[in-house]
Amino acid sequence: MRASSPYANITTWRRGMSMDQRDVRSQLYFEANKKSQGAAYLLWFFLGAFGGHRFYLGKSGSAVGQLLLWIGGWLTLGIAWVILGIWWIIDAILIPDMVRTENMQLADKVLGENPRF
């Protein structure tokens, strides 16, 4: 014996509906599921960088793309801050030698031993 479709009752039920009933049902479904332009703009304004408005509007692929770009941006920014922090510490160690070298070059220039004017 073959199992019946889980939608068999719905299909049978819809066949028995008049066009007016189908129209009302379709209209109710539309009203219950329609999207709000105002809500989309609010999501865009507050969660736009995360793709919030696109998730709301069913554009999951591009929403995930925006979310990944946002995460990637912060990760690379974090990496840049780490590199800059390391460079900053190294400069703190190298400053005395850089100042000494620059002052020696200035002294040589002033004394004329190695003129670079």
DOGU-159236 format. One line per field, with one value per residue (C-alpha): residue in three letters; x, y, z; residue number from 1. Coordinates in nm, 2 decimals. Each point is the difference from the previous one (the first is absolute). Layout:
# residues N
r = c(ALA; ...)
u = c(X; ...)
v = c(Y; ...)
w = c(Z; ...)
k = c(NUM; ...)
This chain:
# residues 117
r = c(MET; ARG; ALA; SER; SER; PRO; TYR; ALA; ASN; ILE; THR; THR; TRP; ARG; ARG; GLY; MET; SER; MET; ASP; GLN; ARG; ASP; VAL; ARG; SER; GLN; LEU; TYR; PHE; GLU; ALA; ASN; LYS; LYS; SER; GLN; GLY; ALA; ALA; TYR; LEU; LEU; TRP; PHE; PHE; LEU; GLY; ALA; PHE; GLY; GLY; HIS; ARG; PHE; TYR; LEU; GLY; LYS; SER; GLY; SER; ALA; VAL; GLY; GLN; LEU; LEU; LEU; TRP; ILE; GLY; GLY; TRP; LEU; THR; LEU; GLY; ILE; ALA; TRP; VAL; ILE; LEU; GLY; ILE; TRP; TRP; ILE; ILE; ASP; ALA; ILE; LEU; ILE; PRO; ASP; MET; VAL; ARG; THR; GLU; ASN; MET; GLN; LEU; ALA; ASP; LYS; VAL; LEU; GLY; GLU; ASN; PRO; ARG; PHE)
u = c(0.00; 0.14; 0.03; -0.20; 0.15; 0.00; -0.16; -0.28; -0.25; 0.10; -0.02; -0.34; -0.11; 0.12; -0.19; -0.32; 0.05; -0.17; 0.21; -0.12; 0.12; 0.34; 0.03; -0.08; 0.25; 0.27; -0.07; 0.02; 0.33; 0.14; -0.10; 0.15; 0.33; 0.06; 0.31; 0.00; 0.21; 0.04; 0.13; 0.24; 0.14; 0.03; 0.19; 0.21; 0.08; 0.08; 0.12; 0.08; 0.37; -0.09; -0.25; -0.30; -0.24; 0.10; -0.07; -0.34; -0.07; 0.10; 0.33; 0.20; 0.29; 0.09; -0.08; 0.26; 0.24; -0.05; 0.04; 0.32; 0.14; -0.08; 0.17; 0.30; 0.03; 0.02; 0.24; 0.24; -0.04; 0.10; 0.30; 0.10; -0.02; 0.21; 0.27; -0.01; 0.03; 0.30; 0.16; -0.07; 0.18; 0.30; 0.02; 0.01; 0.30; 0.16; -0.06; 0.33; 0.21; -0.21; 0.04; 0.37; 0.05; -0.20; 0.19; 0.34; -0.10; -0.11; 0.33; 0.19; -0.20; 0.06; 0.37; 0.04; 0.15; -0.27; -0.18; -0.35; -0.14)
v = c(0.00; 0.34; 0.28; 0.30; 0.34; 0.22; 0.27; -0.22; 0.14; 0.36; -0.06; -0.16; 0.28; 0.27; -0.18; 0.04; 0.38; 0.25; 0.27; 0.26; -0.22; -0.05; 0.38; 0.06; -0.26; 0.14; 0.35; -0.11; -0.19; 0.31; 0.23; -0.23; -0.03; 0.33; 0.19; 0.36; 0.26; 0.19; -0.31; -0.07; 0.35; -0.02; -0.33; 0.16; 0.29; -0.19; -0.34; 0.08; -0.08; -0.35; -0.05; 0.02; 0.15; -0.26; -0.28; 0.16; 0.02; -0.36; 0.08; -0.24; -0.04; 0.37; 0.04; -0.26; 0.17; 0.34; -0.17; -0.17; 0.32; 0.18; -0.28; -0.01; 0.38; -0.01; -0.29; 0.17; 0.32; -0.20; -0.15; 0.35; 0.13; -0.29; 0.06; 0.38; -0.08; -0.22; 0.27; 0.26; -0.21; -0.06; 0.38; 0.06; -0.22; 0.15; 0.37; 0.06; -0.13; 0.18; 0.33; -0.06; -0.08; 0.31; 0.23; -0.14; 0.06; 0.36; 0.06; -0.13; 0.23; 0.30; -0.07; -0.05; -0.34; -0.16; 0.29; -0.09; 0.35)
w = c(0.00; -0.10; 0.25; -0.08; -0.04; 0.31; -0.22; -0.13; 0.24; -0.08; -0.37; 0.03; 0.23; -0.25; -0.29; 0.19; 0.05; -0.22; -0.17; 0.25; 0.29; -0.18; -0.05; 0.37; 0.10; -0.23; 0.13; 0.36; -0.07; -0.18; 0.29; 0.26; -0.19; -0.18; 0.09; 0.13; -0.18; 0.33; 0.18; -0.29; 0.03; 0.38; -0.04; -0.27; 0.22; 0.32; -0.14; -0.36; 0.04; 0.12; -0.29; 0.24; -0.25; -0.27; 0.24; 0.07; -0.37; -0.07; -0.18; 0.22; -0.25; -0.02; 0.37; 0.09; -0.24; 0.18; 0.34; -0.11; -0.14; 0.33; 0.20; -0.23; 0.02; 0.38; -0.01; -0.24; 0.21; 0.30; -0.17; -0.11; 0.36; 0.12; -0.26; 0.08; 0.37; -0.06; -0.22; 0.27; 0.27; -0.24; -0.07; 0.38; 0.02; -0.32; 0.07; 0.20; -0.29; -0.26; 0.19; 0.05; -0.38; -0.11; 0.24; -0.12; -0.36; 0.09; 0.18; -0.30; -0.23; 0.23; 0.04; -0.38; 0.03; -0.21; -0.16; -0.13; -0.05)
k = c(1; 2; 3; 4; 5; 6; 7; 8; 9; 10; 11; 12; 13; 14; 15; 16; 17; 18; 19; 20; 21; 22; 23; 24; 25; 26; 27; 28; 29; 30; 31; 32; 33; 34; 35; 36; 37; 38; 39; 40; 41; 42; 43; 44; 45; 46; 47; 48; 49; 50; 51; 52; 53; 54; 55; 56; 57; 58; 59; 60; 61; 62; 63; 64; 65; 66; 67; 68; 69; 70; 71; 72; 73; 74; 75; 76; 77; 78; 79; 80; 81; 82; 83; 84; 85; 86; 87; 88; 89; 90; 91; 92; 93; 94; 95; 96; 97; 98; 99; 100; 101; 102; 103; 104; 105; 106; 107; 108; 109; 110; 111; 112; 113; 114; 115; 116; 117)
